[in-house]
Amino acid sequence: MNLSKHDAGGAVTMDMTPMIDMVFQLIIFFMLITDLSQRELEELQLPQARSALEDKPDPKVARPIVNVPQNGRIIVSRDVKYDPEKDGDDTLRLEGYLADMARRMPTKKDEATGLVLPDNPLMIRADANTEFRMIQRIMELCGKKGIQIWKVELAAAMETPEQIAARENKLKE
Amino acid sequence: MSQVLKEIAEEQTQMDMTPMIDVTFQLIIFFLFNIRFKVLEGKLAAYLPKDVGVNAAPAGPIEKVEIAIFVEEPGQKVYAEEPGKGAPWRGEPDRRFDFVGRKVYYQIGPKKMREMKDVGRMLKDLHDKTPDRPSTIDCRAGTVYADMIPVVDLAIDAGFTEITFVGEYKKAKKK
């Protein structure tokens, strides 16, 4: 009885083409949706603001981003610059970072005070439940001689189109 | 000899795909771990006093609209996520909490307000009367970021372009 004409002893080769196609498509998908520039952004729950402008940072401009989660730690590019539990009143590392960033920023002479001040903003991203005193601490350091960063940007969540529509409907009623 | 060479030339060359598949899988793993979807995030512009820590030239007094935020009832901290969502928060720094029963009030001049719409209305009136006046936000002890952002939002909405902050860290320290 001749059941098969195939050579049962021969090596069976799997066609890899569909798998390779699929794998490359997955890579392309991840490359397109992953935003590596967001490595500086910690996962925080931001409060919502209607007047918030969309953040479109210029990659050529040095803009420091300071993250403050609800535990009060001050994190810059995943590096804890200040931990209230460990550091207490010692803000030297954060101060050093801000001074360094201020030095890298372009400067502009302020007409009112006659001072030459850094002209780029500092972005503060804090969690909705972060105590304001932690943000105040950053602001105080910004005002120190040698830093004097006076422009700040406060991160906030923008309203989604559905939320805008719901708010407008509520106003009409 | 020529027969052997002919056989070799005719033999189908098989490329070893294993290293390429290894690399592509490693790339997928890298992207999977680094994946962070783009979020709709915005920013509110504000300014800090320019003359802190230096001897600035004396300037003429400008009457500012001062908005103070006070905590009336600090509320209770409860776990924001499972496990134990809604149960009293036990102070773990890496677990999210929410506030329950938190109350804040706002003060502009002598007027106290509890509703955000009243704050918005008053800020609009003040800005319409004197559009050049800057505003300052004074967050008192116990306030959180989510108490301050809606006030900045309303001030921008009312038309204020110069928004600054007052207060000292030491004064705002926990009692």
Interface residues (C-beta under 8 A of the other chain):
Chain A: M16 M19 I20 V23 F24 L26 I27 F30 M31 I33 T34 D35 L36 Q38 R39 L41 Q45 L46 P47 Q48 A49 R50 S51 A52 L53 E54 D55 V68 Q70 N71 E85 D110 A112 T113 G114 L115 L117 P121 M123 A126 D127 A128 N129 T130 E131 F132 R133 I135 Q136 R137 M139 E140 C142 G143 K144 K145 Q148 I149 W150 K151 V152 E153 L154 A155 A156 A157 M158 T160
Chain B: M17 M20 I21 T24 F25 L27 I28 F31 L32 N34 I35 R36 F37 K38 V39 L40 E41 G42 K43 L44 A45 A46 Y47 L48 P49 K50 D51 V52 G53 V54 A56 A57 A59 P93 D94 R96 F97 D98 F99 C139 A141 G142 T143 V144 Y145 A146 D147 M148 I149 P150 V152 D153 I156 D157 F165 G167 E168 Y169 A172 K173 K174
